[in-house]
Amino acid sequence: MWRTALGLLRYRQRIHFRFLTWARIAVGLCDLALAAAMYLLFMLLQGHAPAHEHWWMPETTLSAAIITSILVVIRATTDVYSSRFVFDSIQNLYNDFLLRLTQGYSQMRWLRFAERNRSELSSHALNTAREAADFYHRCIELAASTVTIVVMTCALVYQSPMSAIGLGCALAMSYGMHRLFIRNKVQEAASNRENSLRALHRSLADLLSAGRETRTYGNHGFFHDRIRRHADGMALANRRAVFLPQIVRIIADQGTVLLLLFLIVALELRQGNTRQLLSLLAFYFVLSRRLLPLLSQVSLIAGQMESSYENVKIVERELMECHEHGTIKCLAPLPALGLVVELSHVTFWFQKGSPILHGVNLIMRKGETVVLRGASGVGKSSLLDLIAGVLLPESGVIRVDRAGIAYVPQDIPLLDDSIRNNLLFGSSEKSDDELMKALALARLDHFVSELQLGMETCVGDNGILLSGGERQRLGLARAILRGGQLLLLDEATSAMDEENERSVLENLSASEIAVFFVTHRLHTYRFAHREFRLDSGCLIEESQVGKYDEPVPSQQSIDRRFGRFMIARD
């Protein structure tokens, strides 16, 4: 457990973790010092001097009271600041886990990422990471509590060995109960809770993403039954994971109180020194005020750690998977002067032995519009993904300036934010004139200018407040705004009406942007300089409009330029 938990932390986080543990131990030592000061104060109040006098011990009641007051202030200050530092550190640790997971997911190879459930990844980043961070909080409190209990037990041994023995027996019984009867059940409940939580997240995501269909079909009951079933399973597992440690805590808490009181009264009354009993009761009162909660806290935290450790293992497993399936950065060589993309003998497959693309060759000039058609599932989107760098080829060479590529898929991902921020999409700030120019090329400028809030209008969750055509035109404007030399369109005008589509394509054709356009619509071909068809993994040129004096390079010239260089798959 500890090796895995510490291995998940960075070097500076481990140092901080140790510092915070000692800070919490200092609070317990302050309690011990305060108990000793209270003992001396009551001895002086009764007119007795301590059995052992040292130069640092107070000689008067006033000096003992002042020292006790100072220790109370120090203890309170240490507790407040150490608790604050622990809270801030755990929150920072959660933020670190969250960022590491989201960065890992965003850099995961596309094929592996596409296999994962999005709601499950979101649950890991939001919930599992938080529970994993809480594990380290419990580790700090457990370590500090254990050390404090050991030190206070030594003080009890000094005052009354029988009390210390009885306390040790109570601790052994509490630990044995947890180890034999509670631990495995808590681990099982924690695992079941995580599985139910992931299933619940998936069911909620399905319900919310299918809002139109559920309202049309009226089948809310189907989704609600799924959600209720997963919620009941999570509630049962969560109840077991939370309640079982509470049983040990309650038994340890109340049993220790009775044991400690019995031993104190029995031993001191046997000695017959009732005058010293008041001082000892003050000592035990202050000591038990800290010791008894620590005993119950250790029992509770031990059970909670078993539950939260499952989340630590999940975070470690997810980070390992992100590392194993991370995208290998492969800088594509730049194309020849005057070209935007060159493909030579590019082969790609999802399953070895069944190539989607086989020996694909393509050259595109600056400002050229190329249309690609083909049956569904033949590999058109895969070809665009290869050019964009989302996928890597099994073999062959791709020459393209990926910094100058803009990609517009059929289903436009939009932020639940303003039109302005959806246009920028993380790029540097642009002027309103630049934004309106991009909107004009996408035939969306009049629509935006007629809105009451203009570019500050919110588009809703994934653009739900816009029509399909408006969402696609907004995605096109976003791509145009980036100022790239190559625009990849994957059925990016399928939701537009014919008039808007024609105007948009005319604007793109008149611009200096090279466009690689995947579409099934026949009337869009007249805007292309060349037309290709993808069939059985091969790219076949069907027609070429004579708008260039320079002929398309032959395959022999492509082979001479590229040689036999191959890009091996990672």
C-alpha positions in Angstrom: 0.0 0.0 0.0 2.6 2.6 1.1 4.9 1.9 -1.8 2.1 2.4 -4.3 0.8 5.5 -2.5 4.3 7.2 -2.2 5.1 6.2 -5.8 2.2 8.3 -7.0 3.6 11.5 -5.4 6.1 13.7 -6.9 9.4 14.3 -5.0 8.4 17.7 -3.6 5.0 16.3 -2.6 6.7 13.6 -0.6 8.8 16.1 1.3 5.7 18.2 2.0 3.8 15.1 3.1 6.5 14.4 5.7 6.5 18.0 6.9 2.8 18.0 7.4 2.9 14.8 9.3 5.4 16.2 11.8 3.3 19.4 12.0 0.3 17.4 13.1 2.5 15.4 15.6 3.5 18.7 17.1 -0.1 19.3 18.0 -0.2 16.1 20.0 3.1 16.9 21.8 1.6 20.3 22.7 -1.3 18.4 24.4 1.1 16.3 26.3 3.0 19.4 27.5 -0.3 21.0 28.4 -1.3 17.9 30.5 2.0 18.1 32.4 1.5 21.8 33.0 -2.0 21.2 34.3 -0.7 18.5 36.6 2.0 20.9 38.0 -0.6 23.7 38.4 -2.9 21.6 40.5 -0.1 20.3 42.6 1.0 23.9 43.4 -2.7 24.8 44.1 -2.8 22.1 46.7 0.4 23.2 48.3 2.5 20.3 47.1 5.8 20.4 45.3 6.5 18.0 42.5 8.4 14.8 43.4 11.2 15.8 41.0 12.2 19.4 40.7 14.1 20.8 37.7 15.3 24.3 36.9 12.8 24.7 34.1 9.8 23.8 36.3 7.6 26.6 37.7 7.9 27.3 41.4 4.8 29.4 41.9 1.1 29.0 41.1 1.2 32.2 39.0 4.1 31.1 36.9 2.5 27.7 36.3 -0.8 29.3 35.2 1.1 31.6 32.8 3.0 28.7 31.3 -0.3 26.7 31.0 -1.9 29.7 29.3 1.0 30.1 26.8 0.8 26.4 26.0 -2.9 26.6 25.3 -2.3 29.5 22.9 0.6 27.6 21.2 -1.5 24.4 20.9 -4.4 26.3 19.4 -2.2 28.2 16.9 -0.3 25.0 15.9 -3.6 23.1 15.4 -5.2 25.9 13.3 -2.2 26.5 11.0 -1.3 22.8 10.6 -4.9 22.0 9.7 -5.0 24.8 7.2 -1.7 23.7 5.6 -3.0 20.1 5.4 -6.2 21.2 3.8 -4.4 23.4 1.2 -1.9 20.6 0.5 -4.6 18.0 -0.1 -6.5 20.4 -2.3 -3.4 21.0 -4.3 -2.8 17.3 -4.5 -6.3 16.8 -5.9 -5.7 19.5 -8.5 -2.4 17.8 -9.4 -4.1 14.4 -9.9 -6.9 16.1 -11.8 -4.5 17.8 -14.2 -2.3 14.7 -14.6 -5.3 12.6 -15.5 -6.9 15.1 -17.9 -3.5 15.7 -19.6 -3.0 12.0 -19.9 -6.4 11.5 -21.4 -5.9 14.3 -23.9 -2.6 12.9 -25.0 -3.7 9.3 -25.2 -3.6 7.7 -28.6 -6.8 8.3 -30.4 -7.7 4.6 -30.9 -7.3 3.8 -27.2 -9.1 7.0 -26.2 -12.0 6.2 -28.5 -12.5 2.9 -26.7 -12.9 4.5 -23.3 -16.2 5.8 -21.9 -16.2 9.6 -21.6 -18.3 9.7 -18.5 -16.0 7.2 -16.8 -13.0 9.3 -17.6 -14.8 12.3 -16.3 -15.6 10.4 -13.1 -12.0 9.4 -12.6 -10.8 13.0 -13.0 -13.5 14.5 -10.7 -14.4 11.9 -8.1 -11.7 9.3 -8.0 -8.9 11.8 -7.9 -10.5 13.6 -5.0 -10.9 10.4 -3.0 -7.3 9.4 -3.8 -6.2 12.8 -2.4 -8.2 12.2 0.7 -6.3 9.0 1.2 -3.1 11.1 1.9 -5.0 13.3 4.3 -6.0 10.2 6.2 -2.4 9.0 6.1 -1.1 12.2 7.7 -3.7 12.0 10.4 -3.1 8.3 11.0 0.7 8.7 11.2 0.4 11.7 13.5 -2.2 10.0 15.7 -0.1 6.9 16.0 3.0 8.8 17.1 1.0 10.9 19.5 -0.6 7.9 21.1 2.8 6.2 21.5 4.2 9.3 23.2 1.2 9.7 25.5 1.3 6.0 26.3 4.8 6.5 27.5 3.6 9.3 29.8 0.9 7.0 31.1 3.5 4.3 31.8 5.5 6.8 33.8 2.4 7.7 35.9 0.7 4.4 36.0 2.0 1.2 34.2 -1.3 -0.6 34.8 -3.2 2.1 32.9 -0.8 1.9 30.0 -1.2 -1.9 29.9 -4.9 -1.6 29.9 -4.8 0.9 27.1 -2.5 -1.3 25.1 -4.9 -4.2 25.4 -7.8 -2.0 24.2 -5.8 -0.9 21.2 -4.8 -4.5 20.4 -8.5 -5.6 20.6 -9.5 -2.7 18.4 -6.9 -3.5 15.7 -7.7 -7.2 15.8 -11.4 -6.5 15.3 -10.6 -4.3 12.3 -8.1 -6.7 10.8 -10.2 -9.8 11.1 -13.8 -8.6 10.7 -13.8 -5.2 9.0 -10.9 -4.8 6.6 -11.9 -7.2 3.8 -15.6 -6.1 3.9 -14.6 -2.5 3.7 -12.3 -3.2 0.7 -15.0 -5.1 -1.1 -17.6 -2.4 -0.4 -15.2 0.3 -1.7 -14.6 -1.6 -4.9 -18.4 -2.1 -5.4 -19.0 1.6 -4.7 -16.5 2.6 -7.4 -18.1 0.2 -10.0 -21.6 1.4 -9.2 -20.5 5.0 -9.4 -18.9 4.5 -12.8 -22.1 2.8 -14.0 -24.2 5.6 -12.6 -22.1 8.2 -14.4 -22.6 6.3 -17.7 -26.3 6.1 -17.2 -26.6 9.8 -16.4 -24.5 10.7 -19.5 -26.7 8.5 -21.7 -29.9 10.1 -20.3 -28.7 13.7 -20.7 -27.2 13.2 -24.2 -30.4 11.6 -25.5 -32.7 14.4 -24.4 -34.6 14.8 -27.7 -35.1 11.1 -28.2 -36.4 10.4 -24.6 -38.9 13.2 -25.0 -40.0 12.0 -28.4 -40.3 8.3 -27.4 -41.4 8.9 -23.8 -39.1 6.2 -22.5 -37.8 8.1 -19.4 -38.7 5.1 -17.3 -36.0 2.9 -19.0 -33.3 5.4 -18.1 -34.7 6.1 -14.7 -34.8 2.4 -13.8 -31.1 2.1 -14.8 -30.2 5.1 -12.7 -32.2 3.9 -9.7 -30.6 0.4 -9.9 -27.1 1.8 -10.0 -27.9 4.4 -7.3 -29.2 1.7 -5.0 -26.1 -0.4 -5.5 -23.8 2.6 -4.8 -25.8 3.6 -1.7 -25.6 0.0 -0.3 -21.8 -0.2 -1.0 -21.2 3.3 0.3 -23.2 2.6 3.5 -21.1 -0.5 4.2 -17.8 1.3 3.4 -18.7 4.2 5.7 -20.6 2.4 8.5 -18.3 -0.5 9.2 -15.3 1.6 10.3 -17.7 3.5 12.6 -18.5 0.3 14.5 -14.8 -0.1 15.5 -14.6 3.6 16.3 -17.6 3.5 18.7 -16.4 0.4 20.5 -12.9 1.7 20.8 -14.1 5.1 22.0 -16.5 4.0 24.7 -14.5 1.0 25.8 -11.3 3.1 26.3 -13.2 5.7 28.3 -14.6 3.1 30.7 -11.2 1.3 30.9 -9.3 4.5 31.6 -11.7 5.8 34.3 -11.8 2.4 36.0 -8.0 2.1 36.2 -7.5 5.7 37.4 -9.9 5.5 40.2 -9.0 1.9 41.3 -5.3 2.5 41.4 -5.3 5.9 43.1 -7.9 4.9 45.7 -5.9 1.9 46.5 -2.9 4.1 47.2 -5.1 6.2 49.5 -3.6 9.5 48.3 -6.8 11.4 47.7 -5.0 14.8 47.7 -2.8 13.8 44.8 -5.9 12.3 43.0 -7.1 15.8 42.0 -3.8 16.5 40.2 -3.8 13.2 38.5 -7.4 13.6 37.4 -6.4 16.9 35.9 -3.5 15.3 34.1 -5.6 12.4 32.8 -8.4 14.8 31.9 -6.2 16.9 29.6 -4.4 13.8 28.3 -7.6 11.8 27.6 -9.2 14.8 26.0 -6.6 14.3 23.2 -5.9 10.6 23.6 -9.4 9.2 23.5 -10.4 11.0 20.2 -7.1 9.8 18.8 -7.9 6.2 19.6 -11.3 6.4 18.0 -9.9 8.4 15.1 -7.2 5.8 14.4 -9.9 3.1 14.3 -12.0 5.2 11.9 -9.2 6.3 9.7 -7.8 2.8 9.3 -11.2 1.7 7.9 -11.5 4.7 5.7 -8.0 4.3 4.3 -9.0 0.8 3.1 -11.8 2.4 1.1 -9.9 5.4 -0.3 -6.9 3.3 -1.2 -9.0 1.7 -4.0 -9.1 5.2 -5.5 -5.3 5.5 -5.3 -4.9 2.3 -7.2 -7.4 3.5 -9.8 -5.5 6.8 -10.3 -2.2 4.9 -10.6 -3.7 2.5 -13.1 -5.2 5.3 -15.2 -1.9 7.2 -15.2 0.0 4.1 -16.2 -2.4 3.5 -19.0 -2.1 7.1 -20.2 1.7 6.6 -20.2 1.5 3.2 -22.0 -0.9 4.5 -24.6 0.4 8.0 -24.9 0.7 9.6 -28.3 4.3 9.6 -29.6 5.1 13.0 -31.0 6.4 12.5 -34.5 7.2 15.7 -36.3 6.1 15.3 -39.9 8.5 16.6 -42.5 7.4 19.7 -44.4 6.1 19.4 -48.0 7.8 20.9 -51.0 7.5 24.6 -51.8 4.0 25.4 -53.1 2.4 22.3 -51.7 0.4 21.9 -48.5 0.4 18.1 -48.1 2.2 15.1 -49.7 1.4 11.5 -49.0 3.4 8.6 -50.4 2.5 4.9 -50.0 0.5 5.5 -46.8 -0.9 2.4 -45.3 -3.1 2.2 -42.2 -5.2 -0.4 -40.4 -7.1 -0.8 -37.2 -6.6 -4.5 -37.1 -3.4 -6.0 -38.5 -3.9 -7.8 -41.8 -7.1 -5.8 -42.6 -5.8 -2.5 -44.1 -8.2 0.5 -44.2 -5.8 2.4 -46.5 -3.3 0.8 -48.7 -0.5 2.6 -50.6 -2.3 6.0 -50.7 -0.6 8.8 -52.6 -1.7 12.4 -52.7 -0.3 15.8 -53.4 -2.2 19.1 -52.8 -1.2 22.6 -53.8 -1.8 25.8 -51.9 -5.3 27.1 -52.5 -6.5 23.9 -54.1 -9.8 22.3 -53.3 -10.0 18.5 -53.4 -13.2 16.5 -52.9 -13.1 13.0 -51.6 -16.1 10.6 -51.8 -16.6 7.0 -51.0 -18.9 4.6 -49.2 -19.4 4.8 -45.5 -16.7 3.1 -43.5 -14.2 3.0 -46.3 -11.6 5.1 -44.5 -12.3 8.7 -45.5 -12.3 10.0 -41.9 -9.2 7.9 -41.2 -7.4 9.6 -44.1 -8.2 13.0 -42.6 -7.1 11.9 -39.2 -3.7 10.7 -40.6 -3.1 14.1 -42.3 -4.1 15.9 -39.1 -1.8 13.8 -37.0 -4.6 12.2 -34.9 -3.6 8.8 -36.2 -0.2 7.6 -37.3 0.4 5.5 -40.4 1.6 1.9 -40.3 3.9 2.7 -43.2 4.5 5.4 -45.7 5.4 9.1 -45.5 3.2 12.1 -44.7 4.6 15.6 -45.4 2.5 18.4 -44.0 2.8 21.5 -41.8 0.5 20.4 -39.0 0.7 23.8 -37.4 -1.2 25.1 -40.4 -4.0 22.6 -40.4 -7.6 23.3 -39.3 -10.0 20.4 -38.9 -13.9 20.6 -39.0 -15.7 17.3 -38.3 -19.3 16.6 -39.0 -20.3 16.8 -35.4 -18.9 20.1 -34.2 -17.7 20.2 -30.6 -18.8 23.5 -29.0 -18.1 24.9 -25.6 -21.0 25.9 -23.3 -19.8 29.4 -23.6 -20.2 32.5 -25.8 -19.9 32.6 -29.6 -16.7 34.6 -29.1 -15.0 32.0 -27.0 -16.2 29.2 -29.3 -14.5 31.1 -32.2 -11.3 31.6 -30.3 -11.3 28.0 -28.9 -8.1 28.6 -26.9 -6.3 30.6 -29.5 -4.9 34.1 -28.8 -7.3 37.1 -28.6 -8.6 38.4 -31.9 -10.2 41.7 -32.8 -13.9 41.9 -33.5 -13.1 42.7 -37.2 -11.1 39.4 -37.5 -13.9 37.5 -35.8 -16.6 39.0 -38.1 -14.5 38.4 -41.2 -14.3 34.7 -40.3 -18.0 34.6 -39.6 -18.7 36.3 -43.0 -16.7 33.6 -44.8 -18.9 31.0 -43.0 -22.1 32.9 -43.8 -22.8 33.5 -40.1 -22.1 37.2 -39.7 -25.7 38.4 -40.2 -27.0 35.8 -37.8 -24.6 36.9 -35.1 -25.1 40.7 -35.6 -28.9 40.2 -35.2 -28.5 38.6 -31.8 -29.1 40.9 -28.8 -25.8 40.0 -27.2 -24.0 39.5 -30.4 -20.8 37.5 -30.0 -21.4 37.3 -26.3 -24.4 35.1 -26.8 -24.1 31.7 -25.1 -24.6 28.7 -27.4 -25.6 26.2 -24.7 -24.3 22.7 -23.9 -22.4 21.6 -27.0 -24.3 24.3 -29.0 -27.8 22.9 -28.3 -29.3 26.5 -28.7 -28.1 26.6 -32.3 -29.4 24.6 -35.3 -27.3 22.0 -37.0 -26.3 24.3 -39.8 -25.4 27.1 -37.5 -23.2 24.8 -35.4 -21.4 23.7 -38.6 -20.9 27.2 -39.8 -19.6 28.3 -36.4 -17.1 25.4 -36.6 -16.0 26.5 -40.0 -15.6 30.1 -38.9 -13.5 28.8 -36.0 -11.3 26.9 -38.4 -10.9 29.8 -40.8 -10.0 32.1 -37.9 -6.9 30.0 -37.1 -5.4 31.1 -40.4 -4.1 27.8 -41.6 -3.1 26.8 -45.1 -5.0 23.5 -45.1 -8.6 23.0 -44.2 -9.9 19.5 -43.6 -13.7 19.1 -43.8 -15.3 15.9 -42.9 -19.0 16.2 -44.0 -18.7 19.7 -42.4 -21.6 21.1 -44.4 -24.1 18.2 -44.2 -26.5 20.1 -41.9 -26.5 23.2 -44.1 -29.2 24.1 -46.6 -28.1 24.2 -50.3 -27.9 28.0 -50.5 -25.7 28.4 -47.4 -23.6 25.5 -48.4 -23.0 27.0 -51.9 -22.1 30.4 -50.5 -19.7 28.9 -48.0 -18.0 26.8 -50.6 -17.7 29.7 -53.0 -16.1 31.7 -50.2 -13.6 29.0 -49.5 -12.9 28.3 -53.1 -12.1 32.0 -53.7 -9.8 32.1 -50.6 -6.1 31.0 -50.6 -6.9 28.1 -48.2 -6.4 24.6 -49.5 -9.5 22.5 -48.8 -9.7 18.7 -48.5 -13.4 18.1 -48.5 -15.1 14.7 -47.6 -18.7 14.7 -48.8 -21.5 12.6 -50.3 -23.3 15.5 -51.9 -22.9 15.5 -55.7 -23.5 19.3 -56.3 -20.5 20.2 -54.2 -18.1 18.7 -56.7 -18.2 21.7 -59.0 -16.3 23.7 -56.5 -13.4 21.3 -56.5 -10.2 21.4 -58.6 -9.9 17.7 -58.3 -12.2 14.8 -57.3 -11.1 11.5 -55.7 -12.8 8.3 -54.7 -11.7 6.0 -52.0 -12.3 2.4 -52.8 -10.9 -0.8 -51.2 -8.3 1.3 -49.4 -7.0 2.9 -52.6 -7.3 6.6 -53.6 -8.5 6.9 -57.2 -8.6 10.3 -59.0 -11.7 10.6 -61.1 -11.6 14.1 -62.5 -9.4 17.2 -62.6 -10.4 20.7 -63.4 -7.7 22.5 -65.5 -7.2 25.5 -63.3 -3.4 25.0 -62.9 -0.8 25.2 -65.6 1.5 23.0 -63.7 0.5 19.3 -64.0 0.1 17.0 -61.0 3.5 15.3 -60.3 3.7 11.7 -61.5 4.0 8.8 -59.2 7.6 8.3 -60.3 8.6 11.8 -59.2 6.8 11.2 -55.9 8.9 8.1 -55.3 12.1 9.9 -56.2 11.3 12.7 -53.8 10.3 10.5 -50.9 12.7 7.6 -51.5 11.9 4.6 -49.4 11.6 6.3 -46.1 8.9 4.7 -43.9 7.2 5.8 -40.7 7.0 2.9 -38.3 4.0 2.7 -36.1 4.6 3.3 -32.4 
